[in-house]
Amino acid sequence: MIVCATVVKNGMVLLVKHSDPRKPDYDKWLLPAGKVESLEAPEEALHREIMEETGLKIKIVRRVAEHVDPYTGDRLLNFLCLPVTSRIKASSELAETMWFDRREIQMLRDIHPGLRRFLINGLKGDAFRG
């Protein structure tokens, strides 16, 4: 199982790009995410993964989606989150981290179409006000 965070702040969503060209989603903007370890609750895994990848502490608001990851075929749980801390310290796993507003997300070329649709249409408007 994979958990991912839709982290929102001031009308923007945090997206990341992996640094490893061997990853199937390399060079695509993604939500920060990671695998749930054995005996770990999804929420625990989410806090751990977001801290490891971005250095952010988060507050989980609610689960917003569950589907099959288009790159790995794994079950994916997506949580709406607010950052508790503001300084991003990206790990070596990430090539880039950036905050995008709704208009910028519509213009992105290097994002999975399903993620774009989710961020533009699937999230309620109040999510972008986080």
N, C-alpha and C positions, 0 to 999 in steps of 0.2 A: 504494500500500500504506500502511496505517496501523499504527502500533505503539502499544500501550497497556501501562500498568504497573499490576499489582495489587500495590501497595506495602503490606506488612503490618508492623505494629509492636505489640508487647504485646497481641496478640489483636485488633487493630483493622485496618481497611482504609481507606486514604485515598481519598475520593471528592471530586469537584469539580463545580462548575456553571459553565457559560460565561456571560460577561457580554453577549454579542452576541445580541440577540433574533432576528436573521436566521438564526442557526444552526438546523438542523433538530432538534437535541437540546437547544435552549435550555430552561432551567428543569427539566432532569432531572439527577439525580445520575449521574455518569459516572466511569469510571476516567480518570486523566490520560492523554492520548494526543496523537498528531500524525502528520503525513505523513512518509514516508521520502523524502528528496531524492534526485535523480539521483546515481548512483555512491556512495551511502551505504549501509553495512550496516545492517540493522534494529536491531542492538544499539547502534550509534553514534547512530542517529536517536533511539532511546529515551532514552539518556543526555542528548542535547541537548534534546529536547522536555521532559523532566521538569525539567531545570535551568531552561529558559526559563520554563516555566509555574509551577513551584512553588518554585524555588530549591534543591531537594533534590538531593544527590548520592545515587546509588543503586548497589546491588550487584545484578546480575541473578543470580537463583538458577537459573531454568530457564524454558523456554517452556511455558505451561500450556494454551493454546488457540489455534486458528486457525479463523476463520469469516468470513462476510460481515457487514460492519457494517450493522446494521438501519437506520441513518439515511442512510448515504451509498452503500451498495452496494459499497464498496471491500473488498478483502481486508484482514483485520485479524489481526495477530499479538499475542497477549497474553502477557506475561512476568510471572512471580512475581518480586518484587523486595523487597529490604530497604533501608531508608534508611541511608545512611552518615553523613549529617548530620541534625540534628533540627529546625532552624528553617525553617519554611515562610515563603517570601516570594512570595505569589501575584502573578502578572503581571496586567496590565490585561485579559488575555483571560478571566480567571476572576472570577466574582462571589463565589464561596464555595469554601472548602476545609474539609473536616472529616473526622475519624477516626470510624469507626463500628464497633461490634462486631457479631457475628452476629445477636444479638437485635434490635438497632436496624435493621439492614438488612432484617430480616423485616417490620418495621413501616413502612418507608418507602413512601410513596404515589407520590412523584415520582422513580421509577427504572424503567428498562426491565425488564419481567418476565424477559427472558432473562438480563440481568445479575444480577438478584436470585437467580435459580435457580443461576447459575454460582457466585456468592459463597457461597450457603448450601449447595448440594449438590455443585457441581462441584469446589470446592477441597477438598483433603484437610484433615482436622482440624489437621494440624501446620502448615499454612500460616497459620492464625490465631495461631500461637504465635511468629511471626517477630519 
